[in-house]
Amino acid sequence: MEIGKMAIAAAALIEAGDVEAAQVQIVDRLRERPEDPALWAEAGFFLQHIGSDEDALGCLERAWALGGRDIRIPYYQGLASRALGRPAEAESHFRQALARDDRYGDAWQHLGLALAYQGRFDEAVACLEAARVRLEDGASLGDRIWRTRFQAGQWDEAWRLCEASVPADLDERWQQMHGTGHRRWRGEPLAGQEIVLFSHGGNGDTIHYFRYLDRVLAAGPERVTLLVQPGLVSLLRASPAVVRAGAERVRVLEDAAALEDRPGYFMWFEGLAMLHRARPDDVPSQPYLMPPPERAAVWAERLGGTGRKIGVVWRGSPAMPEDHWRSVPLDQVEPLFGVAGTRWFALQPGPLPEDEAAILARAGVADLSADLADFTETAAILANLDLLITIDSAPAHLGGALGRPTWMLNRASSEWRWGWRQTESFWYPSMRLFNQEHLGDWAPAIAEVRQALVAG
């Protein structure tokens, strides 16, 4: 089998769902030609593509040792190292690739990401800019660049770059998609107009930027239509801003088909922060969500009892690209459950896998997953807890938006809105951040949380 054909055959097995057979085929072929660096490199490329990063590194190291000098070898070593949470090691590999050819735009891009993972943001931006001019689709890096500027604390420049990255034909795209005459809002007075605010991120993003609704209402729109995720509809309808404005002035919808062709504007939720040039010293941060009182009362009765009541969330949506880094295996959270004087409630949407259910049962943690029909129920529960301990996911934003004490376990690479190694969040004054030092290693952060619990 010629070089390249092995990968094609293995890919066919992967597509058929037989990963093990594909890997056996690769191993068998390497046994036939154990001194062929090109074959070891081909195996490494393929293994990295299917997520077998540790095996990929071994193959690529062998290819290099045998004299292989394909520029893709150090590049794929860098990809595998970064996927394994080793940014400094990844940096070294990407630099090795660029030393052979500094026109390699993909290597510049991923070197920038590896540097950002280490908190070296100015260097990261320089590498991403180098990638942008070398890649055919380099314009797509604009989003990554402005978010990296945020991590560096360069707010004004970040918002400038954010706005510059907005497609010039956005009005036309909206009109083609929805068939209405709304135009992108740039801060004009809204008297007599409708404005449509929509979500284009996750639930947490919508919760995060919902804080700007009062400022939108202050511009005087005749009507505001909110297009949000189904799980947020009832909670946002019960929010103080919507209740004050009235249901006729603020509509909360989940279906864009209900839009009407009226004169007015549109804006995405994150764009509101861009439009108002959010800064740490000018962020609407007061509690701006609350559960319906009747639901909070139901949970007050159900959760009554003595002891410090603590909610816990340890997993996020696997659809999020870095979820494997932000989520914490439940067995690593388990040491927290033994702190004296605490009662624990799992707020992880279910159903839960058997191993997690077993851990909760063993630790005496109440599993409320079956009760989390939407975020209204989660909010009503949080209103009756003393503390939420969570990863970086929608419940973290919900706890902060409700003004509830929230401790967030923050992955080492961090997300732009949490800054770098911050212990408090200016977005949410009731939030405390516990930062992971190295990707994949949660033990020190969990120990810090446990110490804080013990201290009261």
C-alpha positions in Angstrom: 0.0 0.0 0.0 1.5 3.3 -1.1 2.0 6.3 1.2 -1.3 8.2 1.5 -3.4 5.2 0.6 -3.0 3.9 4.1 -4.7 7.1 5.4 -7.5 6.8 2.9 -8.2 3.2 3.9 -8.0 4.0 7.6 -10.3 7.0 7.1 -12.9 4.6 5.5 -12.7 2.4 8.6 -13.2 5.5 10.8 -16.2 6.6 8.8 -17.6 3.1 9.2 -17.2 3.5 13.0 -14.4 1.0 13.4 -11.6 3.2 15.0 -9.9 0.2 16.4 -9.6 -1.5 13.0 -8.1 1.7 11.5 -5.5 1.9 14.2 -4.6 -1.8 13.8 -4.2 -1.2 10.1 -1.8 1.6 10.8 0.2 -0.5 13.2 0.4 -3.4 10.8 1.7 -1.2 8.0 4.4 0.3 10.3 5.5 -3.2 11.2 6.0 -3.9 7.5 8.2 -0.8 7.0 9.5 0.2 10.4 12.4 2.4 9.0 10.3 4.5 6.7 10.0 8.1 8.1 7.4 9.1 5.6 5.1 6.3 6.8 5.6 7.2 10.4 4.8 10.8 9.5 1.7 9.8 7.6 0.5 7.7 10.6 1.1 10.7 12.9 -0.8 13.1 10.7 -3.8 10.7 10.6 -3.8 9.9 14.3 -3.7 13.6 15.2 -6.7 14.2 12.9 -8.8 11.5 14.7 -7.8 12.8 18.2 -5.2 10.1 19.1 -2.8 12.9 20.1 -0.4 10.9 22.3 0.0 8.2 19.7 0.4 10.8 17.0 3.3 12.4 18.9 5.0 9.1 19.2 4.7 8.5 15.5 5.9 12.0 14.6 8.9 11.8 16.9 9.9 8.5 15.3 9.5 10.0 11.8 11.8 12.9 12.8 14.4 10.6 14.4 14.5 8.5 11.2 15.4 11.6 9.2 11.9 12.8 8.1 12.0 16.5 7.4 8.5 17.2 6.1 7.6 20.6 7.5 4.2 19.1 8.6 5.9 16.9 11.2 6.7 19.7 13.7 3.4 21.4 12.8 1.4 18.3 13.7 3.5 17.8 16.7 2.4 21.3 17.8 -1.2 20.5 17.2 -1.1 17.3 19.2 0.8 19.0 22.0 -1.7 21.8 22.3 -4.6 19.4 22.2 -3.0 17.6 25.1 -2.8 20.8 27.1 1.0 21.4 26.7 1.2 24.9 25.2 4.9 25.5 25.8 5.7 22.3 24.1 3.4 23.2 21.2 5.1 26.6 20.9 8.5 24.9 20.4 7.1 22.7 17.6 5.4 25.5 15.8 8.6 27.6 16.0 10.5 24.7 14.5 8.1 24.5 11.6 8.4 28.3 11.0 12.2 28.1 11.2 11.9 25.9 8.0 9.4 28.2 6.3 8.0 31.4 7.8 5.4 31.6 5.1 3.5 28.8 6.9 0.3 30.7 7.9 -1.3 27.8 9.8 1.8 27.5 11.9 1.7 31.2 12.7 -2.0 30.9 13.7 -1.5 28.0 16.0 1.7 29.5 17.5 -0.5 32.5 18.4 -3.0 30.2 20.1 -0.2 28.4 22.0 1.1 31.7 23.2 -2.3 33.0 24.3 -2.7 29.8 26.3 0.4 30.9 28.2 -0.8 34.5 28.8 1.6 36.0 26.3 -1.0 38.1 24.6 1.0 40.7 22.7 3.2 37.9 21.2 0.0 36.0 20.4 -1.6 38.9 18.6 1.6 39.4 16.5 1.5 35.8 15.4 -2.2 35.9 14.6 -1.6 39.0 12.5 1.2 37.2 10.7 -1.1 34.3 10.0 -3.9 36.7 8.7 -1.7 38.0 5.9 -0.5 34.5 4.9 -3.7 32.6 4.9 -6.4 32.9 2.1 -9.1 32.9 4.8 -7.1 35.1 7.1 -9.9 37.6 7.6 -11.6 35.0 9.7 -8.9 35.4 12.4 -10.3 38.9 13.3 -12.6 37.4 15.9 -9.7 35.5 17.6 -7.5 38.6 17.5 -9.9 41.0 19.2 -10.8 38.4 21.9 -7.1 38.0 22.6 -6.8 41.8 22.9 -9.5 41.6 25.6 -7.5 39.0 27.5 -4.6 41.4 27.5 -6.8 44.1 29.0 -6.8 46.2 25.8 -10.5 47.0 25.8 -10.6 50.1 23.5 -8.5 48.4 20.8 -10.4 45.1 21.2 -13.8 46.8 20.6 -12.4 48.7 17.6 -11.2 45.5 16.1 -14.5 43.8 17.0 -16.5 46.4 15.1 -14.1 46.3 12.1 -14.7 42.6 11.8 -18.4 43.0 11.3 -19.3 42.0 7.7 -20.1 45.0 5.6 -23.1 43.2 4.0 -24.8 42.3 7.3 -28.0 44.2 6.5 -28.3 42.3 3.2 -27.7 39.0 5.0 -30.4 39.8 7.6 -32.9 40.7 4.9 -32.2 37.6 2.9 -32.5 35.4 5.9 -35.6 36.9 7.5 -37.3 38.9 4.8 -37.7 42.0 6.9 -36.4 45.5 6.4 -34.5 45.8 9.7 -31.1 47.4 9.6 -28.1 47.0 11.9 -28.3 49.3 14.9 -25.4 51.7 15.3 -26.9 53.6 18.3 -29.4 55.8 16.5 -32.5 57.1 18.5 -35.2 54.4 18.4 -38.3 56.4 18.9 -41.1 54.9 16.8 -39.0 52.0 15.8 -38.7 48.3 16.6 -35.3 46.7 17.4 -34.7 43.0 17.2 -32.1 41.6 19.6 -30.9 38.1 18.9 -28.6 35.4 20.2 -25.8 34.0 18.1 -23.9 32.3 20.9 -24.8 30.0 23.7 -27.2 30.4 26.6 -24.5 31.9 28.7 -23.8 34.6 26.1 -27.4 35.6 26.1 -27.6 35.8 29.8 -24.3 37.7 29.9 -25.4 40.5 27.5 -29.0 40.7 28.6 -27.8 43.3 31.1 -27.8 45.8 28.3 -31.6 45.7 27.7 -32.2 48.7 29.9 -29.8 50.8 27.8 -31.6 49.7 24.7 -35.0 50.7 26.2 -33.5 54.1 27.2 -33.1 54.8 23.4 -36.8 54.9 23.2 -37.9 52.0 20.9 -41.6 51.5 20.3 -41.0 47.7 20.6 -38.1 45.4 21.4 -38.2 41.8 20.1 -35.8 39.3 21.7 -35.0 36.2 19.9 -33.5 33.8 22.4 -32.9 30.1 23.2 -36.1 28.1 24.2 -34.7 27.5 27.7 -34.4 31.2 28.4 -37.8 32.4 27.3 -39.8 32.2 30.5 -36.9 33.5 32.6 -36.3 36.6 30.5 -40.0 37.3 30.4 -39.9 37.4 34.2 -36.9 39.7 34.3 -37.2 43.1 36.0 -36.4 45.0 32.8 -39.1 43.1 30.8 -41.7 43.4 33.6 -41.1 47.1 33.9 -41.4 47.7 30.1 -44.4 45.5 29.7 -45.1 42.5 27.5 -46.4 44.6 24.7 -43.3 46.6 24.5 -40.8 43.8 24.9 -41.6 40.5 23.2 -39.5 37.4 24.1 -39.6 34.8 21.3 -37.7 31.7 20.4 -38.9 31.5 16.7 -37.6 33.9 14.1 -40.6 33.0 12.0 -42.7 35.3 14.3 -40.8 38.4 13.1 -42.8 41.1 11.4 -41.6 43.3 8.6 -41.6 46.6 10.5 -39.3 49.6 10.2 -36.5 49.3 12.7 -33.2 47.7 13.5 -31.5 44.5 14.6 -28.5 43.8 16.8 -26.9 40.7 18.3 -26.6 40.6 22.1 -22.8 40.7 22.1 -22.9 43.7 19.8 -24.6 45.7 22.5 -21.5 45.5 24.6 -19.5 46.5 21.5 -21.8 49.4 20.8 -21.5 50.7 24.3 -17.7 50.1 24.4 -18.0 48.1 27.6 -15.1 48.6 30.1 -14.4 47.3 33.6 -15.4 50.7 35.0 -18.6 50.9 32.9 -20.5 47.6 32.9 -24.1 47.3 34.0 -23.4 44.7 36.7 -26.3 44.9 39.2 -28.5 41.8 39.5 -30.7 41.9 36.4 -32.5 38.6 36.5 -34.8 37.0 39.0 -37.0 33.9 39.1 -40.8 34.1 39.3 -41.6 34.5 43.0 -43.9 31.5 43.0 -41.2 29.2 41.6 -38.7 30.5 44.2 -41.2 29.8 46.9 -41.8 26.2 45.8 -38.0 25.6 45.9 -37.7 27.4 49.3 -40.0 24.8 50.8 -38.4 21.9 49.0 -34.8 22.8 49.9 -35.5 23.8 53.4 -33.3 22.5 56.2 -30.1 23.4 58.0 -26.6 23.5 56.6 -24.9 25.5 53.9 -26.7 24.7 50.7 -24.4 24.5 47.7 -25.2 23.9 44.0 -22.6 22.2 41.8 -22.1 22.1 38.0 -19.2 20.2 36.6 -19.8 19.7 32.9 -20.7 22.0 29.9 -22.0 21.3 26.5 -19.7 19.0 24.4 -20.5 21.2 21.4 -18.3 23.9 22.8 -14.8 23.4 21.3 -12.9 23.6 24.6 -15.4 21.8 26.7 -13.0 19.0 27.5 -10.8 21.6 29.2 -13.5 23.6 31.0 -15.4 20.6 32.3 -14.1 18.8 35.4 -14.5 15.0 36.0 -16.9 14.6 38.8 -14.6 12.3 40.7 -12.2 15.2 41.0 -15.0 17.4 42.5 -15.9 14.7 45.0 -13.5 15.9 47.7 -15.6 19.1 48.1 -18.7 17.1 49.2 -17.2 16.0 52.5 -16.8 19.5 53.9 -18.6 19.6 57.3 -21.8 21.6 57.5 -22.6 21.6 53.7 -25.5 20.2 51.8 -25.0 19.6 48.0 -27.3 19.8 45.1 -26.3 18.7 41.5 -27.6 21.2 39.0 -26.2 19.3 36.0 -28.8 18.8 33.3 -29.5 15.1 33.0 -30.0 12.3 32.7 -26.7 11.6 34.3 -24.5 8.6 33.3 -24.3 5.8 35.8 -20.8 6.5 37.1 -21.7 10.1 37.9 -25.0 9.1 39.5 -23.1 6.6 41.6 -20.6 9.3 42.8 -23.5 11.6 43.8 -25.3 8.8 45.7 -22.2 7.8 47.5 -21.5 11.4 48.6 -25.1 12.1 49.5 -25.5 14.8 46.9 -29.1 15.5 45.8 -29.5 15.1 42.1 -31.9 17.8 40.8 -31.1 17.1 37.1 -34.7 15.9 36.4 -36.1 19.1 37.7 -34.2 21.5 35.4 -36.8 21.9 32.7 -35.4 25.3 31.8 -33.4 28.2 33.3 -36.4 29.5 35.2 -36.2 26.4 37.4 -32.5 26.7 37.8 -32.8 30.3 38.8 -35.5 29.4 41.3 -33.2 26.8 42.8 -30.2 29.2 42.9 -32.4 31.8 44.7 -32.6 29.4 47.6 -28.9 28.2 47.7 -26.1 29.8 49.6 -23.5 29.2 46.9 -23.0 27.9 43.4 -19.8 26.2 42.4 -19.6 25.8 38.7 -17.4 25.6 35.6 -17.4 28.3 32.9 -20.9 27.6 31.5 -24.3 29.1 31.4 -25.1 28.5 35.1 -22.0 30.6 36.0 -23.6 33.5 34.1 -27.0 32.8 35.6 -25.6 32.8 39.2 -23.9 36.1 38.5 -26.9 37.7 36.8 -29.0 36.7 39.8 -26.5 38.3 42.1 -26.0 34.9 43.9 -22.6 33.9 45.4 -20.9 32.1 42.6 -17.5 30.4 42.6 -16.3 29.6 39.1 -13.6 27.0 38.2 -11.7 28.7 35.4 -9.6 26.7 32.9 -6.0 27.6 32.5 -6.4 29.0 29.0 -9.3 31.1 30.3 -12.1 32.7 28.2 -11.6 36.3 27.1 -14.3 37.8 29.4 -12.6 36.5 32.6 -9.3 38.2 31.9 -6.1 36.4 32.9 -5.6 35.0 36.4 -8.2 37.3 37.8 -9.9 36.3 41.1 -12.9 38.5 40.8 -15.2 39.3 37.8 -16.2 42.9 37.1 -19.1 41.5 35.1 -20.5 39.8 38.2 -19.6 41.3 41.6 -21.0 38.2 43.3 -18.5 35.9 41.5 -15.2 34.6 42.6 -12.8 32.9 40.2 -10.6 29.9 41.0 -8.0 29.5 38.3 -6.5 26.3 37.0 -2.7 26.6 36.6 -2.2 23.9 34.0 -4.7 22.5 31.5 -6.0 19.1 32.6 -4.9 19.5 36.2 -7.8 20.5 38.4 -6.4 19.2 41.7 -4.8 22.5 43.0 -7.9 24.6 42.1 -10.2 22.1 43.7 -8.0 22.1 46.8 -8.2 25.9 46.9 -12.0 25.8 46.7 -12.1 23.2 49.5 -9.9 25.4 51.7 -12.2 28.4 51.0 -15.3 26.3 51.9 -13.7 25.1 55.2 -12.8 28.7 56.0 -16.4 29.6 55.6 
